[in-house]
Amino acid sequence: MKILFTGGGTGGHFYPIIAVAEAIRERVKDRKIIPPQLFYMAPSKYDPRALFDNNIDFVAVPAGKIRRYFSILNFTDAIKTVSGCMAGIIKMFSIYPDVVFSKGGYASFPGVVAARLLRIPLVIHESDSRPGKVNAWAGKFAARIALSYPDAAQFFKKHPDRVAFTGNPIRRDIIQPLSNGAHEYLKLEQGTPTIVVLGGSQGAQPINDVMIESLPSLLNRYQVIHQTGRDNLADVKQTTDLVLKDHPYAHRYHPMPFLNELELRMAAGVADLVVSRAGSTIFEIAAWAIPSIIIPLPHSISHDQTTNAFAYSRSGAASVIEENNLSGNILTEEIDRICGSPAIKETMKERARAFARLDSAKTIADAILDIALQHER
C-alpha cells in the first residue's frame, strides 16, 4: 500500500499532514494492516526531521504561488506551476499511490492535478472556514472532504455525502499540555496568572508592537510568555529593556524566539489566556481548552484568518480583536475582562473543549486507509 501526501508551504498545512501520518502508523498496528509506504510531494521538505521521524519519502515538485495582487512573480510562478504539474504527473505515475491526501494550498496543486489525471482516489482536508482555490476545485472530484470548521460545508453543498466535519489534525507531541515542572523550566512565578502570546512561527510585528506597549501595565498583574519570532527577538529585547528598565516586575516578561514542542506544551500547561493569530494554532488552543484572544491578519492580506477567527469566536471559546482596532489599551482591557472573571474563563474553557476534535487525525487516517485498501484490491 502506498499513500502520498501533498500540500505545504506553511506549518499550518505541513504539520497536520504529519499528524495524519502519525495516526496512520498507529491505526495500521491496531487494524493489523501491513504498514504503507508514505510519500510527501511538495516544493520543499519544510521540516526534514519530521519527515525522517515518520519515515516519509520526499518527492520534490515545483509549484508557483498565485497572488491576489499584481506582481511580476505571478508570471514566473505560473511557469513553475506548469512545470510542477508535468513533474507531478511523471513522479506520481512512477509511485502510483493507492490514495492521495491533500491539505490544499498552492503547493498541493501539482499533486492534485496528477491524482485527477491518473484517476487516483483523493482525500482533501480544508483547514479554513472558507476553502482556498485548490481545495474548492478539488472538492468537485475528491472521494472524501474533511473540514476543520462546520462553516466550510456550505462551499461543498453539491457533495454532502462526501463531506465530514473532522476538526484539524494535531500532532500527538503537542496535543496534551504539560504542567509538571513548567514553572521551573520556563522560570515563572507560582500564583501569578500567565499570558501566552503566539504570533506564529515567524512572529507578528503588529502583535509584538502592541505587547510592548501593554507590558508596563500587564506585568503588574500577569507574567507573559511572548513568542516573538526568530528574526524579531533582538529588536523586541532591545526595546523592552528600555521600556521595562525600572519596572519592578520586569522579570515577569519572558520573550522567546520560538517555542519548541516541549516549551509549547509547558506554556499551554500554565497559560490562563492565549493571544494568537487565527491560523491552525486555533485548534491547538481549543485542544488545550484555554481561553483566547484572536487577532487575525487583516482581510486584505488573508481572508482565511478573519473568517476563521469569527467562526471560532462564535463557539464562545474566544474573543476577536481585528488588527485595525488593535491598541495596547484595548488588548489590556480585554485581557483583564477575561482573566478577571472566573465565570467567563470557565465558560470559554468549556466552549473550547467542545469545539476541539481530538480524534481528528485518527478519523482522517481511517478514511485514507479504507480508500487505500479498496484501491489496492
N, C-alpha and C positions, 0 to 999 in steps of 0.2 A: 504494500500500500504506500502511495506517495501523496503527500499533502503540500501544497505550495501556498505560502503567504505572500501578500503584496500590499503595498502602502508604505507610508513612512514620510520622512522629511521633517517630522516633529516628534517629540516624545509622546504627544497625545495620540498619534497614530501608531508609533512603534511599540510602546510598552503594552498596550492591550493585546497586540499580537503575541508578545512574549507570555502574557498571562494565559492566553488561549493555548499556546504551545505547552506551557507547564501543565495545564489541565488535561490536554491530550495525553501527555506522558502518564498522568495519574489514572485516567479513565481506561487506557488500554490494559493497565495492570488489573483494574477492578473488573473489567469485562473480558479478561483473558484473551486479548487480541494481540497478534504479533505487532510489535512497535513499528510505526510507519517511518519512512524517510521523510524528513522535513526540509523544506527549501524556503528561502526568503528572496523574492525578486524585488529589487529597488535600485535607485541610482547609487546609494552608498550604504554601508553597513550600519550606520548611525551609532550603534553600541556593539562593537565586535565581541566584547566579553559576554554580553547577554546571549548572543548567537552561539558562541562557543559553549557556554554553560548548558545550553538547551539542545546542543547537537544539531543545529540548524545550518544547512549549507547555504552560502550566499551566492546569488545569481545576479551579476551586475547588468543592469539595463538602464540606459539613459532615459530621462523624462524631463520635459520642459514645463515650466510653470506659466500659466496664462493669467496675467494680472488684470484687475478690473479697471485699470487706468492706462493711458497711453504710455508705452515705453518701447524703446528700440529693442529691449530684451525680449519682448513678445515675439519678434520676428525670429531671433536666433533660437529661442526656446521652442518655437513651432517646428523648426528643423530637428531639434533634439527629440521632440515628441514623435515625429515621423520615423526617425531612425530608431527610436526606442521601441516603437510598435513592431517594426521589422525584426529587430533583435529579439524582442519578446516572443514573437511567433516562432522563430527558429529555436530559441533556447527552451521554450515550453514544449515544443514538439519533441525535442530530444529527451526531455524529462518525462513528458506526458503524465502529469499527476492525475490522481483519481478525483480530486476536488481542489478548487482554488478558493482561498479565503481572502477577501479584500477589505481593508479598512478605509478605502476611499482616499481622496486627495490626489493631487496631480501625479504623485509617484506611482500610484496604482494603475494609471490609465493603460500603459502598455500591457500589463499583465491581464487586465480585464478584457482588452481587445483580443489578446491571444486566446483567452479562455472561450470567448464568444465564437471566434472563427474556428477553433478546434473542437467546439462542442463539448467542452469540459464543464461539469457542473460548478456553479459559482455560488458561494455564500458571501453576502456582504454585511458589514456592520457599520451603522451610522452613529457617530458619537454626538452629533449636534441635534438640536431641536428642529433645525431646518437643514435638509440634506445638501451636501455640496454637489457640484455639477456631475462629477464622475459617478457618485452613488445614485443620483437622481436618474441618470441614464441607465446604469447597470441594474437598477431596480426593475426595469422593464422585462428582464430576462433571467434574473437571479433565481436560483432554486429556493433560497431562503433569505429573508431580510430581517436582520436583528437590529433593534433600536435601543438607544440609551434613554431617550425621552419619549413618553407616550405621545407628545405633541407631534412628533415626526410622522406618525401613522397617516395623517391627513394627506401627506405627499405621496403615499403609495396606495391610494384608495382602490386602484384597479386590480390590486393583487392582495386582498385582505387575508386570503388563505395561506399566503407565504410569509406574512409579517408576524413578528413576535417581539414583545417588549421584554428585553433581557437585562437591561441595565448595561453598564460599562465594565468590561473585564478589568480586574485589578490584580497585579502581581501578588502572589502569596506572601512575599517577603515584606510587604508594607501594609497588608490589609489589617493586621492586628496592631493597635497601639501598644507601646511598651512603657510602663511607668516605673517599674523596679529599677532603681539606680539612675533614673533620668535626671533628677535634680542635681545629683553629684556630677554626673557625666557632663551635663550642659552648664554646670556652675550656676545653678538657680537657687533663689531663696525658697525655703519652705514657707507655705502660708501666704505668699503673695500671688495674686491672680496673674496668669500668663497669657500674653497675646502673641500669636504666631503669625508672621507676615510672609506670605508666599507670592512672589511676583512672577513665578515661572522660573525655569532653569536658567534663563538669561537675565532674570530680574526684570523690573519695570520702572523706568525712570520717574514717571508721574507718582507712582506709589512710594518710591524711595523719597522723593521730594516732600510729599505730604507727611510721611512718617517723621522725617527730620523736623518738620515744622511742629508736629504734635508732641514730640518727645519730652520737652520740658514740662508739659502738663501731665502727660500719661505716666511718666516714671514716678510721679508722686503716689500713684495708686497701683501701678502694674509693673511687671517686668516684660520685656519684649525680646522675642527671638525673631530676627529680621534676616530673611534670605535676600541678599542684595543683588545677586548675580555676580559671576566671577569677575566680569570686566568693570563692575561698579564699586567693588568693595573699597578700594583705596580712596576713591573720591568721597564715598559715604563716611568712612572713618575720619578722613581729614576734616570734613565739615562738622561731624558730630563731636569730634574732640574739641572744637571751638565752641559749639553750641552748648555742650554739657560740661565745659571746663570747670565751673564752680558749682555744678548741680550736686546736691547731697546724695542723690540716688543714681548717679551716672553708671554705677556698677550694675544696675538692673538692665542695661541695654546690651544686647548680645548680637552684633552683626555677624553674619556668616555668608561666605560667597555662594555656597550651595550645600544643601542638606543631603547627605548620602542616605542610604536606606535605613541604617541604624539610627542616625540622627533624626530622620523624618519620623520614624516610629516613636522615638522618645519624645520629640516635640509634640506629637499627637497625644502621647500618653499624659502630658501635663497641661495641655492647652485648655484654657477656658473659652477662648474665641480664636477663630482664624480669619485673617483678612487675606483675600485671594483674588486673582484673576478668575475668569469664567471658562477656563479650558477643562481638560479632563480631571484636573485636581478637584473639581466639584464632587466627583464620585468617590474620591478618597476621603474627602471631608465628610461626606454622607456616611460612608462605611465606618468612619471613626465616631460618628454621632456627636459632632462638635458644632455648636452654633457658629455662624459665619456672617461676615460682611463681604459681599461680592462686588468687585469693581471691574466691570467688563471693559475690554478695549472699545474705543468709540466705534459706532456703527459704520463710519466712513472707512475704517481700517478692517473691521471684522464684523459682518452681520451675525456670524455664528455666536460670538461671545455675548452680545446684547440679548439675543433671544434665549440663549442658554441660561443666562443669569436670571431673567424674569420667569422662565419656566421652572427653575429650581426654587425661586423665592415664592412662587405660588403654592408650593408644598408647605410653606410655613417654616422651613428649615433655615432660611437666610433672609437678610435684608440686602438691598441693592443700592449702591451709590454710583450713579453714572459719572464718568470722568469729568464732564463739563460742569458738574455740580460739586466736584471734589475740592475740599479745603481742609486744613488742619482742624478748624473748629467743628465742622460738620462730622468729620470722622471721629473726633474725640467724643462729641455728644452721643453719637450712635454707639460707640463702644461702652460709654457709661450707661446708656439706656438698657443695653442688653445685659452687661455684667452686673449692673446694679439691681437687677430684678431676678431673684431665683425662679419665679414663676415663668418669666419669659425664657430664661435659659433652659429650663426643663422642657418646656413646650417645644422649643427649637430642636433640642436633642431628640425628642420623641419623633418629631416630623422628619428629621434627618435619617433616623434609624428606619423609619417606614419607607423612605424614598430609596434607600440603599438596596441593591440586589447583590448579596454576597455570593450567590451561586451563578453569577453571570458567565464566568469563564467556563464553568462545568457545563452549563446548558448549551453554550455555543459549541464546545468541544464535542458533546454527544451528537449534536446535529451534523457536524462536519464528519464525524466517524460513521454515522448512519449512511450518509450520502456516499462517502468513500467506499464503504463496504458494498453498497448496491452497484456502484460503478465498476468496482473491481470484479464483481461476478459477471 
